[in-house]
Amino acid sequence: MSAVDYLIPYDFSPVTILGFVLVLGLYGYGLLRMPEEDRPGSGRILVFVFGVMICYGVMQTRFDYYSQYMFFVHRGQHLILHHLGPFLIALSNPLPVMRFLYSRIKPGIRRALVPLGWVYRFLQHPAIASFLFVGLIYFWLWPPIHFDAMLSRDLYWIMNWSMLLDGLLFWWLIFDPRSPVTSDALGYGKRILLLALVAIPQMVLGATIVFSRGMVYDVYEVCGRAWPMAPETDQLLGGLLTWIPPAMMSILGILIILRRAMREDGKVSPYSEKLKATHS
């Protein structure tokens, strides 16, 4: 098999390809049309594109084949769709590009999008966002649901898209570039708390899979595995990918938020002192 064969979609999905093309196309259009002083730097652009492309890669290349026939590859797929890809996209701060694109939308269309704004604000409530972030992992890894999802093409695509969209919503809440001091963005302390809280149930789930005595996900026995790997090893590796990397990403997210809070505190403090002196 040549290198090109690995890049060809295993399960071609026009909707998926169209979705990624639209995202990159609109982002590129915004970059070219927006004022140069508002344009993000090359580093942020590269991070955004890389985050989008790795999500595409696990959904529309040969990687998708292995994720359907090896449990640990499947867990790697969801690690990218739910964590790493959205993490990088949110961290790249595409907000200036999004604001520019929104400003180009006609008023009539904006009014039609108002209900979507209500849904977005509901999903971005910290309790709802955290529950969905962890709950979807548990839901799709519940053995009966997981069995059906891996055997149904429609359910399989719903599973993958739900993980990607939910990951984008959660990590955007965490890495929202707006300052809590000057906007209604979630406070830094609450963001850190959320990251710590969502890490615990993921670690519990991963440890449960790792230390399980029997086969939890026998669908890979029914369909056959892509490689001659012992089922116990496959399940062990999948459990470790569910357990350790997500916890490490929560820790990394906490460090990034702490750095952002400390940097902002240094900027806000002199202003606060000046404000106090003005009112005294």
C-alpha positions as CSV (number, residue, x, y, z in Angstrom):
1,M,0.0,0.0,0.0
2,S,1.4,3.4,-1.1
3,A,1.5,6.5,1.0
4,V,-1.3,8.0,-1.1
5,D,-3.5,5.0,-0.3
6,Y,-3.3,5.9,3.4
7,L,-4.6,9.4,2.7
8,I,-7.6,8.2,0.7
9,P,-10.8,8.1,2.8
10,Y,-11.7,4.6,3.9
11,D,-15.4,5.4,4.3
12,F,-16.0,8.4,2.0
13,S,-18.3,11.0,3.6
14,P,-19.2,14.0,1.4
15,V,-20.7,15.8,4.4
16,T,-17.6,15.4,6.4
17,I,-15.3,16.6,3.6
18,L,-17.6,19.5,2.8
19,G,-17.7,20.5,6.4
20,F,-13.9,20.6,6.7
21,V,-13.5,22.4,3.4
22,L,-16.0,25.1,4.5
23,V,-14.2,25.6,7.8
24,L,-10.8,26.1,6.1
25,G,-12.3,28.0,3.2
26,L,-14.1,30.5,5.5
27,Y,-11.1,30.8,7.7
28,G,-8.8,31.6,4.7
29,Y,-11.4,34.0,3.3
30,G,-11.5,35.9,6.6
31,L,-7.7,36.0,6.8
32,L,-7.4,37.5,3.3
33,R,-10.2,40.0,3.7
34,M,-9.8,41.3,7.3
35,P,-7.6,44.3,8.2
36,E,-4.0,43.3,8.5
37,E,-3.7,44.7,12.1
38,D,-6.5,42.4,13.3
39,R,-5.1,39.3,11.5
40,P,-3.7,36.6,13.8
41,G,0.0,35.7,13.6
42,S,1.4,32.9,11.5
43,G,1.9,30.7,14.6
44,R,-1.8,30.9,15.5
45,I,-2.8,30.2,11.9
46,L,-0.6,27.1,11.8
47,V,-2.0,25.8,15.1
48,F,-5.6,26.3,13.8
49,V,-5.0,24.6,10.5
50,F,-3.1,21.7,12.2
51,G,-5.9,21.2,14.7
52,V,-8.5,21.1,11.9
53,M,-6.3,18.8,9.7
54,I,-5.6,16.2,12.4
55,C,-9.4,15.9,13.0
56,Y,-9.9,15.4,9.3
57,G,-7.1,12.9,9.2
58,V,-8.7,10.6,11.8
59,M,-12.1,10.8,10.1
60,Q,-11.3,10.7,6.4
61,T,-8.1,8.7,5.9
62,R,-7.0,5.1,6.3
63,F,-6.7,5.9,10.0
64,D,-10.5,5.6,10.2
65,Y,-10.3,2.0,9.0
66,Y,-7.9,1.0,11.8
67,S,-10.1,2.9,14.4
68,Q,-13.0,0.6,13.4
69,Y,-11.1,-2.6,13.8
70,M,-8.8,-1.9,16.8
71,F,-10.0,-0.6,20.1
72,F,-6.9,1.3,21.0
73,V,-6.8,3.1,17.6
74,H,-10.5,4.0,18.2
75,R,-9.6,5.5,21.5
76,G,-6.7,7.5,19.8
77,Q,-9.3,8.7,17.3
78,H,-11.5,10.1,20.0
79,L,-8.6,11.5,21.9
80,I,-7.9,13.6,18.8
81,L,-11.5,14.5,18.0
82,H,-12.6,15.3,21.6
83,H,-9.3,16.6,23.1
84,L,-6.3,17.4,21.0
85,G,-7.9,18.8,17.8
86,P,-10.4,21.1,19.6
87,F,-7.7,22.0,22.2
88,L,-5.5,23.3,19.4
89,I,-8.3,25.0,17.5
90,A,-9.5,26.9,20.7
91,L,-6.0,27.7,21.7
92,S,-5.3,29.3,18.4
93,N,-8.0,31.9,19.1
94,P,-9.9,32.2,15.8
95,L,-12.2,34.8,17.5
96,P,-11.0,37.8,15.4
97,V,-11.6,35.8,12.2
98,M,-15.0,34.7,13.4
99,R,-16.0,38.2,14.3
100,F,-15.0,39.5,10.9
101,L,-16.9,36.7,9.1
102,Y,-20.0,37.4,11.3
103,S,-19.8,41.1,10.4
104,R,-20.1,40.2,6.7
105,I,-23.4,38.3,7.3
106,K,-26.5,40.1,6.2
107,P,-28.9,41.4,9.0
108,G,-31.7,39.1,7.9
109,I,-29.5,36.0,8.2
110,R,-28.2,37.2,11.6
111,R,-31.8,37.4,12.9
112,A,-32.4,33.8,11.7
113,L,-29.3,32.7,13.6
114,V,-30.5,34.0,16.9
115,P,-32.0,30.7,18.1
116,L,-28.6,29.1,17.5
117,G,-27.2,31.7,19.9
118,W,-29.7,30.6,22.6
119,V,-28.7,26.9,22.1
120,Y,-25.0,27.9,22.2
121,R,-25.3,29.8,25.5
122,F,-27.2,26.9,27.0
123,L,-24.5,24.4,26.0
124,Q,-21.8,26.8,27.3
125,H,-23.2,26.8,30.8
126,P,-20.3,25.4,32.9
127,A,-22.4,22.6,34.4
128,I,-23.9,21.6,31.1
129,A,-20.6,21.8,29.2
130,S,-18.8,19.7,31.8
131,F,-21.6,17.1,32.0
132,L,-21.7,16.7,28.2
133,F,-17.9,16.6,27.9
134,V,-17.6,13.6,30.3
135,G,-21.1,12.2,29.7
136,L,-20.5,11.6,26.0
137,I,-17.4,9.7,26.6
138,Y,-19.2,7.4,29.1
139,F,-22.2,7.1,26.8
140,W,-20.3,6.0,23.7
141,L,-18.1,3.7,25.7
142,W,-21.1,2.0,27.4
143,P,-20.6,-1.5,26.0
144,P,-24.1,-2.0,24.5
145,I,-24.1,1.4,22.9
146,H,-20.5,1.0,21.7
147,F,-21.3,-2.3,20.2
148,D,-24.2,-0.8,18.1
149,A,-22.2,2.3,17.2
150,M,-19.3,0.3,15.7
151,L,-21.7,-1.9,13.6
152,S,-23.9,1.0,12.4
153,R,-22.5,3.4,9.9
154,D,-25.0,6.1,10.8
155,L,-24.4,5.7,14.5
156,Y,-20.7,5.6,14.0
157,W,-20.7,9.0,12.2
158,I,-23.1,10.5,14.8
159,M,-20.7,9.3,17.5
160,N,-17.6,10.8,15.9
161,W,-19.3,14.2,15.0
162,S,-20.8,14.5,18.5
163,M,-17.3,14.0,20.1
164,L,-15.8,16.6,17.8
165,L,-18.5,19.2,18.3
166,D,-18.7,18.7,22.0
167,G,-14.9,18.9,22.3
168,L,-14.9,22.3,20.4
169,L,-17.6,23.7,22.7
170,F,-15.8,22.6,25.9
171,W,-12.3,23.7,25.0
172,W,-13.7,27.0,23.6
173,L,-15.3,27.6,27.0
174,I,-11.9,26.9,28.7
175,F,-9.7,28.9,26.3
176,D,-12.2,31.7,25.6
177,P,-9.8,34.6,24.8
178,R,-12.1,37.3,26.3
179,S,-11.0,38.5,29.7
180,P,-13.4,37.8,32.6
181,V,-12.6,41.3,33.9
182,T,-14.0,43.1,30.9
183,S,-16.6,40.5,29.6
184,D,-19.0,37.8,30.8
185,A,-16.4,35.1,30.0
186,L,-16.0,32.4,32.6
187,G,-13.6,33.3,35.4
188,Y,-10.1,31.7,35.3
189,G,-10.6,30.0,38.7
190,K,-13.8,28.3,37.4
191,R,-12.1,27.2,34.3
192,I,-9.3,25.5,36.3
193,L,-12.0,23.9,38.5
194,L,-13.8,22.5,35.5
195,L,-10.6,21.0,34.1
196,A,-9.9,19.3,37.4
197,L,-13.4,18.0,37.7
198,V,-13.7,16.5,34.2
199,A,-10.3,14.8,34.5
200,I,-11.4,12.6,37.5
201,P,-14.2,10.6,35.8
202,Q,-12.1,10.1,32.7
203,M,-9.3,8.7,34.8
204,V,-11.8,6.4,36.6
205,L,-13.2,5.2,33.3
206,G,-9.8,4.5,31.8
207,A,-8.6,2.7,35.0
208,T,-11.8,0.6,34.9
209,I,-11.1,-0.5,31.4
210,V,-7.4,-1.2,32.2
211,F,-8.0,-3.3,35.2
212,S,-11.1,-5.1,33.8
213,R,-10.6,-8.9,34.0
214,G,-12.8,-9.8,31.0
215,M,-13.4,-8.4,27.6
216,V,-15.5,-5.3,27.8
217,Y,-15.7,-4.5,24.1
218,D,-16.3,-7.7,22.3
219,V,-17.4,-6.0,19.1
220,Y,-13.8,-6.1,17.9
221,E,-13.9,-9.9,18.3
222,V,-17.0,-10.0,16.2
223,C,-15.6,-7.8,13.4
224,G,-12.1,-9.1,13.6
225,R,-9.0,-7.0,14.4
226,A,-6.9,-5.2,11.8
227,W,-3.7,-6.5,13.3
228,P,-2.9,-9.9,15.1
229,M,-2.9,-8.4,18.5
230,A,-4.1,-10.1,21.7
231,P,-7.6,-8.8,22.7
232,E,-6.3,-8.1,26.2
233,T,-3.5,-6.0,24.9
234,D,-5.8,-4.0,22.6
235,Q,-8.1,-3.3,25.5
236,L,-5.3,-2.4,27.8
237,L,-3.8,0.1,25.4
238,G,-7.3,1.6,24.8
239,G,-7.8,1.9,28.5
240,L,-4.5,3.7,29.0
241,L,-5.4,6.1,26.1
242,T,-8.7,6.8,27.9
243,W,-6.9,7.3,31.3
244,I,-3.6,9.1,30.9
245,P,-3.6,11.5,27.9
246,P,-6.9,13.3,28.8
247,A,-5.7,13.8,32.4
248,M,-2.4,15.2,31.0
249,M,-4.3,17.6,28.8
250,S,-6.3,18.8,31.7
251,I,-3.1,19.6,33.5
252,L,-1.7,21.4,30.5
253,G,-4.9,23.4,30.2
254,I,-4.7,24.4,33.9
255,L,-1.1,25.6,33.3
256,I,-2.1,27.6,30.3
257,I,-5.0,29.2,32.2
258,L,-2.8,30.0,35.2
259,R,-0.2,31.7,32.9
260,R,-3.0,33.7,31.3
261,A,-4.4,34.7,34.6
262,M,-1.0,35.8,36.0
263,R,-0.3,37.8,32.8
264,E,-3.6,39.5,32.9
265,D,-3.3,40.2,36.7
266,G,-0.1,42.1,35.9
267,K,-1.9,44.2,33.4
268,V,-5.1,44.8,35.4
269,S,-3.4,45.7,38.7
270,P,-1.8,49.0,37.6
271,Y,-5.2,50.0,36.0
272,S,-7.0,49.1,39.2
273,E,-4.6,51.3,41.2
274,K,-5.1,54.2,38.8
275,L,-8.8,53.8,39.0
276,K,-8.7,53.8,42.8
277,A,-6.6,56.9,42.8
278,T,-9.0,58.7,40.4
279,H,-12.0,58.0,42.7
280,S,-10.2,58.9,45.9
